[in-house]
Amino acid sequence: MLKRYKYILSVILITIMVSLLTACGGSENIVKKADLTIISGSENKTLEPIIKEFEKINNVSIDMKYMGSVDIKLQLQEKNIPCDAVWPANSLWISMGDVNHVVKYQKSIMTSPVVFGIRKSLAEKLGFTNRKVSVKDIQKAILDKKLSFMMTSATQSNSGASAYLGFLYAILGNPETISSGDLKSPKLKTQITQLLSGINRSSGSSDWLKDLFLKGKYDAMVNYESLIIETNQQLIKQGKEPLYAVYPYDGLVIADSPLGYINKGDSKKEDIYKKLQDYLLSEKIQNKILDLGRRTGFGGVVTNADPKVFNTDWGIDTNKVLSPIKLPSSDVIEESLNLYQTQFKKPSYTIFCLDFSGSMSGNGESQVKTAMKTILDQDTAKKYMLQSTAQDVITVIPFSDNIFNVLSVKGNDKNKLERLNNQISELHANGGTDIYSPAIRGLSEVAKINLDNYIPSVIIMTDGKSNVGKTFKDLESIYKNLGKDIPIFSIIFGDASEDQLNEITNLTRGSVFDGKTDLINAFKKVRGYN
């Protein structure tokens, strides 16, 4: 009997030891830390197979984390930078962010001009396919209501910032470089706001903008030449009309895609970085990058390019010498981007549907209030370039199993925004969850306005599953009857139902943002999409 007990005890101990070993990182469950972590612009996602090939050849792991340009800049300004290398779309974000001068071995991997991609039949109708096109030509088409376009936010994404800086140069008559004094011109404000009024959808990511274009019926978008090529490849597969690339000759900016190393004194990481950079710049890989629609070689000169990729029928011109503008100093770029966010950009009409159901009590409620303060406090918002304009409208619909109230502020008056923030801070979590009623109410609020004057969006923040009240079918019916392009974005928090939120965002061509690990950062991201 004693032997039997000893045997049973030994089996139990072995089982416990195996369980502990597995839980603490047994051979099957060890999560190996990447040998090299790179913060990159989203446009580099297409290059992931090339990165994977390098990992396999060198037996190393590389973690690519995708961020907007402003976030990359802010990461570089941190005391402890959470990466080993940066790979933004343009050198300007390194020059603006590398205040501590820790970036070294910076080299351009490829280039891509920022262009207008316009439905080919529309480009032909506008007369843009058989002549040089200026920013003024594009502005006239917008004022004549013949052209609207999608563009990423200039304060969140490089493609939007590049296009915007190009617009400024063209409107100012192409000075040698833009000065702070130039930005104060009343004529500039009038013309740039007219031009930006043509934007019908915005985003914080160039790659997401490409995906959005493929989902909807849009006329044009501003994006990298490479992403226009990728979009056309998909459009052709779908049997749809391709885009025609238009290069504004007086306001062209070229993304130089620099890869830079963060010097932390780790020689092993430095060696891996150098190998990766050499690999990416090798002739074999440069040819692969060229096949993906990126320009390679000195000055972006394209030779031996695949005509099916750099397709002249799409307006892609590899023979034309591209003459990009000379970017101004970092402080002038910073000033111009702040002017974009506070004065020049098309106003946004944003509905925040905030979950204050019982499950939000405690930490969840606190985080939502902190997140909203980040947006409403204009001093904090300025750090992330998310300030409001004098024409913006922010409406808050707090809800649980019913709508508490509808709170709204127009403009960027600090006192009014502070009052709205105080009203939110006084709310308390209680009750069940109905995400559809506030979303429907948000749509009805946006439907009252002239969408030509605003970039609209409804943002749902929830930590649970809708279990009372309206249903998805109610929302779907109302949305389809409206017949308007009003995106609904969602922020997942806690145990929120991804299935329910994905249904909503797929219907409205929105997106779901993960706020489970960092709700405040998710709020900042979604704010960059409107």
Secondary structure, DSSP 8 states (H G I E B T S, - for coil): -HHHHHHHHHHHHHHHHHHHHHHTT-TTT-----SEEEEE-GGGGGGHHHHHHHHHHHT--EEEEE--HHHHHHHHTSSS-S-SEEE-SSHHHHHHH-TT--EEEEEE--BEEEEEEEEHHHHHHTT-SSS---HHHHHHHHHTTS--EEEE-TTT-HHHHHHHHHHHHHHTT--SS--TTGGG-HHHHHHHHHHHTTEEEEES-HHHHHHHHHHS--SEEEEEHHHHHHHHHHHHHTT---EEEE--TTS--EE--EEEEE--S-HHHHHHHHHHHHHHHSHHHHHHHHHTT-B-SGGG---S--TTTS-GGGT--SSS---------HHHHHHHHHHIIIIIS--EEEEEEEE-SGGGTTHHHHHHHHHHHHHHSHHHHHHTT----TT-EEEEEEESSSB---EEEES--HHHHHHHHHHHHT----S---SHHHHHHHHHHHHTS-GGG-EEEEEEEESS---SS--HHHHHHHHHHHT----EEEEE-TT--HHHHHHHHHHHT--EEE-SS-HHHHHHHHHTT-
